[in-house]
Amino acid sequence: MKQTRRIFVKKLGYSIAISSIYLAGLDKAMAGTTSLMGASKKFILQPNKKRVWLGEDFWAIPLEDWSLKNGKITFSGDLENARVNILTTHIDEGRGSFKIKTILGVEDDSLEKVGIAGFMLGINDKLDNDVKAACYYGKGLAVAISTTGYLVIGDQKVALPAGFKYDNIEFECFVNRSSSSTRINIKASSSGIKMKHSMEVQQDVSGYFALANNIGIKNGTKFWFKDLEFKGDKLTDKPNQRFGPILWPMYTLHNSTLKMSVQMPPISDEDEKELVLKVKQQGQWKEVQKVQIGTASYQGVFTVGNWNAEGDTAYQIVYVNEGKTYKYDGIIKAEPVSGQLKVAGLTCQQWVAYPYSPLVKNLEKHQPDLLFFSGDQIYEENGGYDIKRAPVKDSILSYLGKWYMFGWAFGKIISNAPTICTPDDHDVFHGNLWGEGGKPVPMDEWTVQGAKDAHGGYVQSPEMINVVHSTNCAHMPDCADKTSLPSGITTWYTEIVYGGVSFAIISDRMFKSGPEEVREGSGRIDHIKTPLKPEELEKNDLQFLGDRQTKFIEKWISDWKGASMKVLLSQTLFANVGTHHGNDKMFLFGDMDSGGWPKKQRDKVIKILRKGYAFHINGDQHLPFIVQYSVDEKRDGGWTFCTPAISTGYIRYGQPDLVKARYTDRPAHGLPNTGSYVDVFGNNNFIYAVGNPTDKWQDKDRYIQAQNKASGFGIITFDLQSRHIIMDAYRFLADKDQPSDNDQFPGWPFTIKQTDNDGRNFRYFLPRLKINKSNQLVKVFTANDELLNVIRVNGTEHQFSVPDGGSDYYVVVGEANNSKKIGNLRGSLVQSTLLEVNV
């Protein structure tokens, strides 16, 4: 493979000024290691071990392209600059020296392709010194062997001796930093043929290091590595940076039941499969439960009943393997009883701002009571490499490598707070997902140019999708209906009652109809580029949430056991409020991927939600929005908060004013692009606030760019005493410890009342109820038993409004056996009537 020197240097990502000499006496220089401090650190791999996961000191990119086999770290992929990062050893700045050595060779004895493999030294991310940032964004100095007959050092090549063999190469690198320069000595030997070389550079070599394959090229000859060893006074051991084998746990509490999933890496069949959960009681660790690690998603799932949530409980996950004991410590938080519940809303993690350090640190400072990740915990391009769609085993590993990035970034806070996590389209390798009840889509149909984002159904295998569902949702309460879809895909929609708030957790993609049900043509038929005729996209048999989930919502809205407020959690908002898409700021009249379509079925769900004054939290849009829904009349629905993306990739804007869209009811704050706008599907959406990106969002600093692209997170505080809902939307670079006027998006914070989530303006009033017991559940029904409203009364008095005064209504006060029905009630234009109720 012929390359120009300039291109080669660019691909290595590390250009240095070199004074190079051939040093015949390098043995003496290498022998001068007596000045090195500390004992050697060695990784000797077991010859009988075969697995994908390399160990807690390593992080392979891509995960699925590296494995342990026959005592070697082997590579099987084609990614350029694929690496095995050493997490626990850092090359320090300043004077000192270190030596690193390994044995490497060509994997299949084939030299038909060019292969370049060896070390990457001094891997740094100039923006962020976190080891996670170094792994994915760090650049380093290549010190490697090329099958074209060269040693490769940075942007230099030095010829190897004739007849040099590419098997069982002993490869050593000695680095010594003086006050003004760095001397790098390299030695390579194979089958008795030795090569020695020395160079001097002005720059210091500091940071992390990695084993690397395909250095500066793609799809080269594959190398293996074994017997890695290093030592030196310029090295610092950082054992706290190990990742695994217990990666991170996620947990929920519901109805006095703790459910916790523990994510493990791809361990082997020979590795131990048992996990132990312990809790600390009276200063002693007590074993609570043992579970087995599954072989598909590599998880163990604990379910513990009769959980006492009155205080914080320290827990420990224990895993014993190969004679070593691994422990992961965390806290199960006490369930809040103060009358406030603080929920963090997070969505969309495109790796362009990984590992999101400013945002993660600020999120930890806010100490939310509950975390909600609404979807797109991964994107297909995350990590800087493509996904693998087939075969099934490779697609699962491809997903897991990117899923682990999510847990690595947020694992600390997740392990210490209850977490709701739902998958969305990118999590199952779709740009857009119209699940159509799990219908399979043949790959040859799905990959037609321009059509893949408009096909209904799932293109990935049920086995892979079920791993996605399990890794995201196994720690949540069991699905309300665990019956799998006809294709074998599992379902996960459920309810959690926590801190006095009842959350319905649903998928707004799994059952949704695809655009092909109502539109003809090819390409992106989901993008509406011209105005529509009335009801052009409507059919009675279209699916929105699907019959199963709609029935679940109907039942949930009436069941208030342990709850004073209702909240729906889903992936996207039920409206089309974005107007411009992509880097070229393309205007669309509408996007069928939004929750604004299909309208009739969407309206039915909003009518159900407003009966219980349910608030709606979601994400997906890459834009923060506060919107009040409409159905029959303007603003007669509830409110929704679409939270900012953690890290925006594909950019969107909500700028109807830019195309002079008609609006009414602009809020008093007067911000542009707010007010009531009718979207292309006929939904009248009241936009109270929108957080748009800047037009010139590009920046060399990826964290500043994330800020410019409207990245951040939401905090929603439910005040159960006042029954208020407070919405905050924090920008990516906000810092709770150093507040500024720019911390939140324009229009935030914003507060509504619980009852604002039913916007119907009824003119008639039932008698004001005065109940002898406080905080009673009260339902109001029409004469034909249709539920009109339900609420847990705040105190002892409440008054319902109703549509007319000529019909009979009845109310039910209390719950189960402690309830009372009061009938023959009529609406009145007068609000002064009082009705005393004893339950």
Secondary structure, DSSP 8 states (H G I E B T S, - for coil): ----HHHHHHHHT----EEEE--TTHHHHHH--TT--S--EEE---TT--BS---TTEEEESGGGEEEETTEEEE----TTEEEEESSEEE-SSSEEEEEEEEEEESSS--SS--EEEEEEEEE-SS---HHHHHHH-EEEEEEEETTTEEEETTEEEE--TT--SSSEEEEEEEEE-SS-EEEEEEEEETTEEEEEEEEESS---BEEEEEESTTSSS---EEEEEEEEE-TTEEE-GGG---SS-EEEEEEETTEEEEEEE-----TTS--EEEEEEEETTEEEEEEEEE--SSS-EEEEEE-S---SS-EEEEEEEEETTEEEEEEEEE-----SSEEEEEEEEEE-GGGTT-HHHHHHHHHH--SEEEE-S-S--TTGGGS-----SHHHHHHHHHHHHHHHHHHHHHHHTTS-EEE---TGGGT-SS---GGG-B--HHHHTSTTTTTT--SB-S-HHHHHHHHHHHHTTS---SS----TTS-----EEEEETTEEEEE--SSSS---GGGT--SSS-TTEE-S---TTTT--TT--SSHHHHHHHHHHHTT--TT-SEEEEEEEE-SS----EETTTTEE-SEETTSTT-SHHHHHHHHHHHHHTT-EEEEE-SSS-EEEE--SSSTT-S-EEEE--EEE--S-EE--GGGGT---B---TT--TT-EEEE-TTS-EEEEEEE----SS---SSHHHHHHHTTBEEEEEEEETTTTEEEEEEEETT--TTS--TTSB-TT-SEEEEGGGG------EE--EEEESSSS-EEEEEETT--EEEEEE-SSSEE--EES-SSSEEEEEEEETTEEEEEEEEE-BS----EEEE--
